[in-house]
Amino acid sequence: MESKVNYISPDDFKRIINYIPLLHQRTLDDKDVEMLYKILYFCALRPMEGINLSKVDFNLNDREISLGNTKTRKNDYAPIPSLFVNELGGYLTTKTNGKLFKGLNYLTFYRWLKKTGKGLDIEAWTTHRDESSEFTMGHIFRKTVGKDMLSGLYGDKAKSIPIISKQLRHSKPSMTVDYYLKSSIEAVKDAW
């Protein structure tokens, strides 16, 4: 069993998506919030990378998102998994040019995660990082997709550390292994 402090199971991800209407937020339509969460997860983006996206940043033919300057690179790109292209493309056809998540800032996003964590008892969003030693509040989607790739959820080709490291856009595979894919003692016991 994977640590719930640094991982959200596929079932919990569905629960999170279903909880969005209960946020009663007024910043975006519920569909926009759902797609933000899915973009952060499937494309392994940092929260502000997702929040700042515009329609023109997506190249569905090449399956890439242009992120501009990011925390670690200039002119960075994120891959779009093929299994997400159709859903993402359908969503983008409903949007006009400009920011996808107009009016959204990190503080509002953070509040949504806290409220969802409390409402659904999501350990990753209710355990303080001083207690867990995990920076999971906004990065949980990145950590989760890396672990899901490693477990083979998206096929054997996605299970290699260099591929996962590239998806997460880490400069060194050691960053991926040491900070994102680390396992709990329960996960090790379960593997045996």
Secondary structure as UniProt FT lines:
FT   HELIX           10..19
FT   HELIX           20..23
FT   HELIX           30..42
FT   TURN            43..44
FT   HELIX           47..51
FT   HELIX           55..57
FT   STRAND          58..59
FT   TURN            60..63
FT   STRAND          64..68
FT   STRAND          76..79
FT   HELIX           82..92
FT   TURN            93..94
FT   TURN            100..103
FT   HELIX           106..120
FT   HELIX           123..126
FT   HELIX           129..132
FT   TURN            137..139
FT   HELIX           140..150
FT   TURN            151..154
FT   HELIX           156..159
FT   HELIX           161..167
FT   TURN            168..169
FT   HELIX           173..175
FT   HELIX           176..180
FT   HELIX           185..191
//
